[in-house]
Amino acid sequence: MTHPMAGQLEALEREYEQLGERLGLPEVYANPDELKRVSKQRAQLEKPVETFRALRIVLDQIEQAQQVLRDEQDAELVALARSELEALEAQREQLDQELALALLPADPNEGRNVFVEIRPGAGGDEAALFAADLFRAYSRFAEQQGWPVEIFHRSLAGGAGGFKEIIFSVASTDAYRLFKHESGVHRVQRVPVTEASGRIHTSTATVAVLPEPEEIEVEIDPKDLEWETFRASSAGGQHVQKNDTAVRVTHKPTGVVVTCQDERSQLQNRQKAMRVLRAHLLESLQREQGDEIAANRRAQVGTGDRSEKIRTYNFPQDRVTDHRIGKSWHGLPAILDGAFLPVFEALAEAERVKTLEQLGRQPSP
């Protein structure tokens, strides 16, 4: 049994094998840039080629089962072939869907590290505390996966504590794939510790997720930058700085401003600020080029008003609800302690279903 795209898929398979052979060449292995380029090309072909190979086996098995139905007279064998054929057709449908997704143009941000920016929205001190809760939840999730988390900037809120702003990075080839749906307004409903009457308060925090570009992907003219230095409030939250180690950089053509004060040297803070600035400029560039993912991220963040939300964390009902997919999970304390994987996986599955619908296919149950 032949797949309608067999010719194109076999060509991809040959290219995949040729790239594997190139990786074994001494001249490629000795050239880091070429090695990275060839490895990336091969990695992009791995999923469609592996899926096609699995599909080809299933198609052969379907042909064999159909041959049995055509030729066999034994009723028991015919019944067995029909049963096998039903299971094989379900496998074929599933693999067809996976292949359709694998053949889509790769998201240019897949495989990147991310910067996550969290800021309180509506709700005063309670919103600042919620921003801190989200940071802890995300960092705990990353820690459980074994992914490094690095803080780039944090501004503490007064009074009850929490953050006025925190920017951190998560380093993993899976970071963008899992965190990209977190951009938007998150709402919390709970009784603040300072509320004597037991009244439930509603507050929000905004999350922005930015893929980290390679340095060479975003060129920045030093003349376009305006640097300011000031005294950091703390270093690691412990020691008061006596020198102006904190930095603020403004990219004059776009107006993007980045502040970094978490390191103890001005040089380190400048280097970190440039990494965050490049991520903002990459997002801006992708948006100008019509990048749908970046555009959706910006649309989801909104103003931080209570009426705009992608997810609600309801403490009295011990429930987390993602409003984009209409799904809820109980066990809120565990989720805010880093158990985010079921939420991330549900959002990824919803994205898969939506993509298949756009391709005119019905997703498998």
Secondary structure, 3 states (H helix, E strand, C coil): CCCCCHHHHHHHHHHHHHHHHHHCCHHHHCCHHHHHHHHHHHHHHHHHHHHHHHHHHHHHHHHHHHHHHHHCCCHHHHHHHHHHHHHHHHHHHHHHHHHHHHCCCCCCCCCCCEEEEEEECCCCHHHHHHHHHHHHHHHHHHHHHCCCEEEEEEEECCCCCCEEEEEEEECCCCHHHHHHHHCEEEEEEECCCCCCCCCCEEEEEEEEEEECCCHHHCCCCHHHEEEEEECCCCECCCECCCCCCEEEEEECCCCEEEEECCCCCHHHHHHHHHHHHHHHHHHHHHHHCCCHHHHHHHHHHCCCCCCCCCEEEECCCCEEEECCCCEEEECHHHHCCCCCHHHHHHHHHHHHHHHHHHCCCCCCC
